[in-house]
Amino acid sequence: MDTISVIKQQIENNPIILYMKGTPEFPQCGFSARACQILNACGAKFAYVNILENPDIRQELPKYANWPTFPQLYVKGELIGGCDIIVESYEQGTLKELLQQAS
């Protein structure tokens, strides 16, 4: 299976998925750490992909998503955005509602 097919399958099979550097328990960058903190604060159960252990996904996902940076949050198959958008929608109260609908 090619990398784009793997990405599509991951996004389709997980209502909430975060492509990040590291793991939720041990994030490898501040932006990924912040994204995990917010998802946890919302009580969201989410899948994740550590792009540092998946160089093919790290290379192909920005092209697929037309989004150059990590982390990348997908909810119900749709790209929500990166850390700044996650923080903004959390502060506005819209993220928690979106995550609850996806669960």
Chimera marker file (.cmm) of the C-alpha trace (Angstrom):
<marker_set name="trace">
<marker id="1" x="0.000" y="0.000" z="0.000" r="1" g="1" b="0" radius="0.5"/>
<marker id="2" x="1.428" y="3.404" z="-0.913" r="1" g="1" b="0" radius="0.5"/>
<marker id="3" x="1.860" y="6.126" z="1.691" r="1" g="1" b="0" radius="0.5"/>
<marker id="4" x="-1.090" y="8.250" z="0.549" r="1" g="1" b="0" radius="0.5"/>
<marker id="5" x="-3.370" y="5.198" z="0.800" r="1" g="1" b="0" radius="0.5"/>
<marker id="6" x="-2.079" y="4.547" z="4.320" r="1" g="1" b="0" radius="0.5"/>
<marker id="7" x="-2.783" y="8.173" z="5.302" r="1" g="1" b="0" radius="0.5"/>
<marker id="8" x="-6.296" y="8.040" z="3.831" r="1" g="1" b="0" radius="0.5"/>
<marker id="9" x="-6.999" y="4.783" z="5.667" r="1" g="1" b="0" radius="0.5"/>
<marker id="10" x="-5.747" y="6.202" z="8.982" r="1" g="1" b="0" radius="0.5"/>
<marker id="11" x="-7.905" y="9.306" z="8.622" r="1" g="1" b="0" radius="0.5"/>
<marker id="12" x="-10.985" y="7.301" z="7.594" r="1" g="1" b="0" radius="0.5"/>
<marker id="13" x="-10.601" y="4.693" z="10.360" r="1" g="1" b="0" radius="0.5"/>
<marker id="14" x="-10.085" y="7.118" z="13.250" r="1" g="1" b="0" radius="0.5"/>
<marker id="15" x="-12.725" y="9.735" z="14.116" r="1" g="1" b="0" radius="0.5"/>
<marker id="16" x="-10.020" y="11.856" z="15.773" r="1" g="1" b="0" radius="0.5"/>
<marker id="17" x="-6.382" y="11.517" z="14.737" r="1" g="1" b="0" radius="0.5"/>
<marker id="18" x="-3.386" y="13.703" z="15.441" r="1" g="1" b="0" radius="0.5"/>
<marker id="19" x="-0.245" y="13.580" z="13.323" r="1" g="1" b="0" radius="0.5"/>
<marker id="20" x="2.442" y="14.746" z="15.701" r="1" g="1" b="0" radius="0.5"/>
<marker id="21" x="6.099" y="14.679" z="16.638" r="1" g="1" b="0" radius="0.5"/>
<marker id="22" x="6.465" y="12.090" z="19.388" r="1" g="1" b="0" radius="0.5"/>
<marker id="23" x="3.665" y="10.488" z="21.364" r="1" g="1" b="0" radius="0.5"/>
<marker id="24" x="0.986" y="11.944" z="23.644" r="1" g="1" b="0" radius="0.5"/>
<marker id="25" x="2.979" y="10.631" z="26.624" r="1" g="1" b="0" radius="0.5"/>
<marker id="26" x="6.280" y="11.995" z="25.294" r="1" g="1" b="0" radius="0.5"/>
<marker id="27" x="5.769" y="14.739" z="22.703" r="1" g="1" b="0" radius="0.5"/>
<marker id="28" x="8.913" y="15.791" z="20.856" r="1" g="1" b="0" radius="0.5"/>
<marker id="29" x="7.968" y="19.416" z="20.183" r="1" g="1" b="0" radius="0.5"/>
<marker id="30" x="6.120" y="22.144" z="22.022" r="1" g="1" b="0" radius="0.5"/>
<marker id="31" x="3.376" y="22.433" z="19.410" r="1" g="1" b="0" radius="0.5"/>
<marker id="32" x="2.604" y="18.709" z="19.564" r="1" g="1" b="0" radius="0.5"/>
<marker id="33" x="2.654" y="18.873" z="23.370" r="1" g="1" b="0" radius="0.5"/>
<marker id="34" x="0.172" y="21.770" z="23.379" r="1" g="1" b="0" radius="0.5"/>
<marker id="35" x="-2.147" y="19.993" z="20.929" r="1" g="1" b="0" radius="0.5"/>
<marker id="36" x="-2.183" y="16.884" z="23.155" r="1" g="1" b="0" radius="0.5"/>
<marker id="37" x="-2.831" y="18.971" z="26.279" r="1" g="1" b="0" radius="0.5"/>
<marker id="38" x="-5.858" y="20.560" z="24.624" r="1" g="1" b="0" radius="0.5"/>
<marker id="39" x="-7.251" y="17.271" z="23.312" r="1" g="1" b="0" radius="0.5"/>
<marker id="40" x="-6.859" y="15.766" z="26.780" r="1" g="1" b="0" radius="0.5"/>
<marker id="41" x="-8.477" y="18.828" z="28.388" r="1" g="1" b="0" radius="0.5"/>
<marker id="42" x="-11.457" y="18.271" z="26.074" r="1" g="1" b="0" radius="0.5"/>
<marker id="43" x="-11.644" y="14.635" z="27.182" r="1" g="1" b="0" radius="0.5"/>
<marker id="44" x="-11.074" y="13.434" z="23.631" r="1" g="1" b="0" radius="0.5"/>
<marker id="45" x="-9.967" y="9.911" z="22.878" r="1" g="1" b="0" radius="0.5"/>
<marker id="46" x="-7.745" y="10.200" z="19.841" r="1" g="1" b="0" radius="0.5"/>
<marker id="47" x="-5.428" y="8.168" z="17.695" r="1" g="1" b="0" radius="0.5"/>
<marker id="48" x="-2.028" y="9.520" z="16.818" r="1" g="1" b="0" radius="0.5"/>
<marker id="49" x="0.792" y="8.945" z="14.383" r="1" g="1" b="0" radius="0.5"/>
<marker id="50" x="4.338" y="9.767" z="15.409" r="1" g="1" b="0" radius="0.5"/>
<marker id="51" x="5.742" y="11.263" z="12.213" r="1" g="1" b="0" radius="0.5"/>
<marker id="52" x="9.286" y="11.002" z="13.572" r="1" g="1" b="0" radius="0.5"/>
<marker id="53" x="8.930" y="7.214" z="13.334" r="1" g="1" b="0" radius="0.5"/>
<marker id="54" x="7.135" y="7.407" z="9.978" r="1" g="1" b="0" radius="0.5"/>
<marker id="55" x="9.332" y="9.412" z="7.587" r="1" g="1" b="0" radius="0.5"/>
<marker id="56" x="7.170" y="8.528" z="4.562" r="1" g="1" b="0" radius="0.5"/>
<marker id="57" x="4.081" y="9.987" z="6.250" r="1" g="1" b="0" radius="0.5"/>
<marker id="58" x="6.092" y="12.991" z="7.419" r="1" g="1" b="0" radius="0.5"/>
<marker id="59" x="7.071" y="13.656" z="3.811" r="1" g="1" b="0" radius="0.5"/>
<marker id="60" x="3.741" y="12.926" z="2.096" r="1" g="1" b="0" radius="0.5"/>
<marker id="61" x="1.112" y="14.262" z="4.523" r="1" g="1" b="0" radius="0.5"/>
<marker id="62" x="1.915" y="17.963" z="3.947" r="1" g="1" b="0" radius="0.5"/>
<marker id="63" x="1.400" y="17.423" z="0.197" r="1" g="1" b="0" radius="0.5"/>
<marker id="64" x="-1.806" y="15.435" z="0.734" r="1" g="1" b="0" radius="0.5"/>
<marker id="65" x="-3.235" y="17.941" z="3.209" r="1" g="1" b="0" radius="0.5"/>
<marker id="66" x="-1.825" y="21.072" z="1.583" r="1" g="1" b="0" radius="0.5"/>
<marker id="67" x="-0.727" y="21.963" z="5.125" r="1" g="1" b="0" radius="0.5"/>
<marker id="68" x="3.031" y="22.291" z="5.667" r="1" g="1" b="0" radius="0.5"/>
<marker id="69" x="3.467" y="21.904" z="9.423" r="1" g="1" b="0" radius="0.5"/>
<marker id="70" x="2.861" y="19.483" z="12.280" r="1" g="1" b="0" radius="0.5"/>
<marker id="71" x="0.880" y="18.696" z="14.305" r="1" g="1" b="0" radius="0.5"/>
<marker id="72" x="-2.139" y="18.141" z="12.087" r="1" g="1" b="0" radius="0.5"/>
<marker id="73" x="-5.510" y="17.318" z="13.638" r="1" g="1" b="0" radius="0.5"/>
<marker id="74" x="-8.219" y="15.503" z="11.689" r="1" g="1" b="0" radius="0.5"/>
<marker id="75" x="-11.760" y="15.101" z="12.977" r="1" g="1" b="0" radius="0.5"/>
<marker id="76" x="-14.205" y="12.895" z="11.073" r="1" g="1" b="0" radius="0.5"/>
<marker id="77" x="-11.941" y="12.907" z="8.033" r="1" g="1" b="0" radius="0.5"/>
<marker id="78" x="-11.514" y="16.669" z="7.897" r="1" g="1" b="0" radius="0.5"/>
<marker id="79" x="-8.332" y="18.621" z="8.556" r="1" g="1" b="0" radius="0.5"/>
<marker id="80" x="-8.946" y="21.002" z="11.445" r="1" g="1" b="0" radius="0.5"/>
<marker id="81" x="-5.470" y="22.494" z="11.355" r="1" g="1" b="0" radius="0.5"/>
<marker id="82" x="-2.301" y="22.838" z="13.356" r="1" g="1" b="0" radius="0.5"/>
<marker id="83" x="-1.476" y="24.016" z="16.840" r="1" g="1" b="0" radius="0.5"/>
<marker id="84" x="-2.567" y="27.657" z="16.444" r="1" g="1" b="0" radius="0.5"/>
<marker id="85" x="-5.980" y="26.689" z="15.080" r="1" g="1" b="0" radius="0.5"/>
<marker id="86" x="-6.387" y="24.004" z="17.746" r="1" g="1" b="0" radius="0.5"/>
<marker id="87" x="-5.634" y="26.565" z="20.480" r="1" g="1" b="0" radius="0.5"/>
<marker id="88" x="-7.921" y="29.168" z="18.922" r="1" g="1" b="0" radius="0.5"/>
<marker id="89" x="-10.887" y="26.835" z="18.505" r="1" g="1" b="0" radius="0.5"/>
<marker id="90" x="-10.350" y="25.494" z="22.045" r="1" g="1" b="0" radius="0.5"/>
<marker id="91" x="-10.385" y="29.014" z="23.477" r="1" g="1" b="0" radius="0.5"/>
<marker id="92" x="-13.554" y="29.820" z="21.504" r="1" g="1" b="0" radius="0.5"/>
<marker id="93" x="-15.208" y="26.659" z="22.814" r="1" g="1" b="0" radius="0.5"/>
<marker id="94" x="-15.843" y="25.172" z="19.384" r="1" g="1" b="0" radius="0.5"/>
<marker id="95" x="-13.213" y="22.421" z="19.537" r="1" g="1" b="0" radius="0.5"/>
<marker id="96" x="-14.689" y="20.548" z="22.501" r="1" g="1" b="0" radius="0.5"/>
<marker id="97" x="-18.105" y="20.462" z="20.834" r="1" g="1" b="0" radius="0.5"/>
<marker id="98" x="-16.582" y="19.228" z="17.572" r="1" g="1" b="0" radius="0.5"/>
<marker id="99" x="-14.636" y="16.513" z="19.368" r="1" g="1" b="0" radius="0.5"/>
<marker id="100" x="-17.695" y="15.373" z="21.337" r="1" g="1" b="0" radius="0.5"/>
<marker id="101" x="-19.693" y="15.032" z="18.117" r="1" g="1" b="0" radius="0.5"/>
<marker id="102" x="-16.921" y="12.889" z="16.622" r="1" g="1" b="0" radius="0.5"/>
<marker id="103" x="-16.701" y="10.479" z="19.558" r="1" g="1" b="0" radius="0.5"/>
<link id1="1" id2="2" r="1" g="1" b="0" radius="0.2"/>
<link id1="2" id2="3" r="1" g="1" b="0" radius="0.2"/>
<link id1="3" id2="4" r="1" g="1" b="0" radius="0.2"/>
<link id1="4" id2="5" r="1" g="1" b="0" radius="0.2"/>
<link id1="5" id2="6" r="1" g="1" b="0" radius="0.2"/>
<link id1="6" id2="7" r="1" g="1" b="0" radius="0.2"/>
<link id1="7" id2="8" r="1" g="1" b="0" radius="0.2"/>
<link id1="8" id2="9" r="1" g="1" b="0" radius="0.2"/>
<link id1="9" id2="10" r="1" g="1" b="0" radius="0.2"/>
<link id1="10" id2="11" r="1" g="1" b="0" radius="0.2"/>
<link id1="11" id2="12" r="1" g="1" b="0" radius="0.2"/>
<link id1="12" id2="13" r="1" g="1" b="0" radius="0.2"/>
<link id1="13" id2="14" r="1" g="1" b="0" radius="0.2"/>
<link id1="14" id2="15" r="1" g="1" b="0" radius="0.2"/>
<link id1="15" id2="16" r="1" g="1" b="0" radius="0.2"/>
<link id1="16" id2="17" r="1" g="1" b="0" radius="0.2"/>
<link id1="17" id2="18" r="1" g="1" b="0" radius="0.2"/>
<link id1="18" id2="19" r="1" g="1" b="0" radius="0.2"/>
<link id1="19" id2="20" r="1" g="1" b="0" radius="0.2"/>
<link id1="20" id2="21" r="1" g="1" b="0" radius="0.2"/>
<link id1="21" id2="22" r="1" g="1" b="0" radius="0.2"/>
<link id1="22" id2="23" r="1" g="1" b="0" radius="0.2"/>
<link id1="23" id2="24" r="1" g="1" b="0" radius="0.2"/>
<link id1="24" id2="25" r="1" g="1" b="0" radius="0.2"/>
<link id1="25" id2="26" r="1" g="1" b="0" radius="0.2"/>
<link id1="26" id2="27" r="1" g="1" b="0" radius="0.2"/>
<link id1="27" id2="28" r="1" g="1" b="0" radius="0.2"/>
<link id1="28" id2="29" r="1" g="1" b="0" radius="0.2"/>
<link id1="29" id2="30" r="1" g="1" b="0" radius="0.2"/>
<link id1="30" id2="31" r="1" g="1" b="0" radius="0.2"/>
<link id1="31" id2="32" r="1" g="1" b="0" radius="0.2"/>
<link id1="32" id2="33" r="1" g="1" b="0" radius="0.2"/>
<link id1="33" id2="34" r="1" g="1" b="0" radius="0.2"/>
<link id1="34" id2="35" r="1" g="1" b="0" radius="0.2"/>
<link id1="35" id2="36" r="1" g="1" b="0" radius="0.2"/>
<link id1="36" id2="37" r="1" g="1" b="0" radius="0.2"/>
<link id1="37" id2="38" r="1" g="1" b="0" radius="0.2"/>
<link id1="38" id2="39" r="1" g="1" b="0" radius="0.2"/>
<link id1="39" id2="40" r="1" g="1" b="0" radius="0.2"/>
<link id1="40" id2="41" r="1" g="1" b="0" radius="0.2"/>
<link id1="41" id2="42" r="1" g="1" b="0" radius="0.2"/>
<link id1="42" id2="43" r="1" g="1" b="0" radius="0.2"/>
<link id1="43" id2="44" r="1" g="1" b="0" radius="0.2"/>
<link id1="44" id2="45" r="1" g="1" b="0" radius="0.2"/>
<link id1="45" id2="46" r="1" g="1" b="0" radius="0.2"/>
<link id1="46" id2="47" r="1" g="1" b="0" radius="0.2"/>
<link id1="47" id2="48" r="1" g="1" b="0" radius="0.2"/>
<link id1="48" id2="49" r="1" g="1" b="0" radius="0.2"/>
<link id1="49" id2="50" r="1" g="1" b="0" radius="0.2"/>
<link id1="50" id2="51" r="1" g="1" b="0" radius="0.2"/>
<link id1="51" id2="52" r="1" g="1" b="0" radius="0.2"/>
<link id1="52" id2="53" r="1" g="1" b="0" radius="0.2"/>
<link id1="53" id2="54" r="1" g="1" b="0" radius="0.2"/>
<link id1="54" id2="55" r="1" g="1" b="0" radius="0.2"/>
<link id1="55" id2="56" r="1" g="1" b="0" radius="0.2"/>
<link id1="56" id2="57" r="1" g="1" b="0" radius="0.2"/>
<link id1="57" id2="58" r="1" g="1" b="0" radius="0.2"/>
<link id1="58" id2="59" r="1" g="1" b="0" radius="0.2"/>
<link id1="59" id2="60" r="1" g="1" b="0" radius="0.2"/>
<link id1="60" id2="61" r="1" g="1" b="0" radius="0.2"/>
<link id1="61" id2="62" r="1" g="1" b="0" radius="0.2"/>
<link id1="62" id2="63" r="1" g="1" b="0" radius="0.2"/>
<link id1="63" id2="64" r="1" g="1" b="0" radius="0.2"/>
<link id1="64" id2="65" r="1" g="1" b="0" radius="0.2"/>
<link id1="65" id2="66" r="1" g="1" b="0" radius="0.2"/>
<link id1="66" id2="67" r="1" g="1" b="0" radius="0.2"/>
<link id1="67" id2="68" r="1" g="1" b="0" radius="0.2"/>
<link id1="68" id2="69" r="1" g="1" b="0" radius="0.2"/>
<link id1="69" id2="70" r="1" g="1" b="0" radius="0.2"/>
<link id1="70" id2="71" r="1" g="1" b="0" radius="0.2"/>
<link id1="71" id2="72" r="1" g="1" b="0" radius="0.2"/>
<link id1="72" id2="73" r="1" g="1" b="0" radius="0.2"/>
<link id1="73" id2="74" r="1" g="1" b="0" radius="0.2"/>
<link id1="74" id2="75" r="1" g="1" b="0" radius="0.2"/>
<link id1="75" id2="76" r="1" g="1" b="0" radius="0.2"/>
<link id1="76" id2="77" r="1" g="1" b="0" radius="0.2"/>
<link id1="77" id2="78" r="1" g="1" b="0" radius="0.2"/>
<link id1="78" id2="79" r="1" g="1" b="0" radius="0.2"/>
<link id1="79" id2="80" r="1" g="1" b="0" radius="0.2"/>
<link id1="80" id2="81" r="1" g="1" b="0" radius="0.2"/>
<link id1="81" id2="82" r="1" g="1" b="0" radius="0.2"/>
<link id1="82" id2="83" r="1" g="1" b="0" radius="0.2"/>
<link id1="83" id2="84" r="1" g="1" b="0" radius="0.2"/>
<link id1="84" id2="85" r="1" g="1" b="0" radius="0.2"/>
<link id1="85" id2="86" r="1" g="1" b="0" radius="0.2"/>
<link id1="86" id2="87" r="1" g="1" b="0" radius="0.2"/>
<link id1="87" id2="88" r="1" g="1" b="0" radius="0.2"/>
<link id1="88" id2="89" r="1" g="1" b="0" radius="0.2"/>
<link id1="89" id2="90" r="1" g="1" b="0" radius="0.2"/>
<link id1="90" id2="91" r="1" g="1" b="0" radius="0.2"/>
<link id1="91" id2="92" r="1" g="1" b="0" radius="0.2"/>
<link id1="92" id2="93" r="1" g="1" b="0" radius="0.2"/>
<link id1="93" id2="94" r="1" g="1" b="0" radius="0.2"/>
<link id1="94" id2="95" r="1" g="1" b="0" radius="0.2"/>
<link id1="95" id2="96" r="1" g="1" b="0" radius="0.2"/>
<link id1="96" id2="97" r="1" g="1" b="0" radius="0.2"/>
<link id1="97" id2="98" r="1" g="1" b="0" radius="0.2"/>
<link id1="98" id2="99" r="1" g="1" b="0" radius="0.2"/>
<link id1="99" id2="100" r="1" g="1" b="0" radius="0.2"/>
<link id1="100" id2="101" r="1" g="1" b="0" radius="0.2"/>
<link id1="101" id2="102" r="1" g="1" b="0" radius="0.2"/>
<link id1="102" id2="103" r="1" g="1" b="0" radius="0.2"/>
</marker_set>
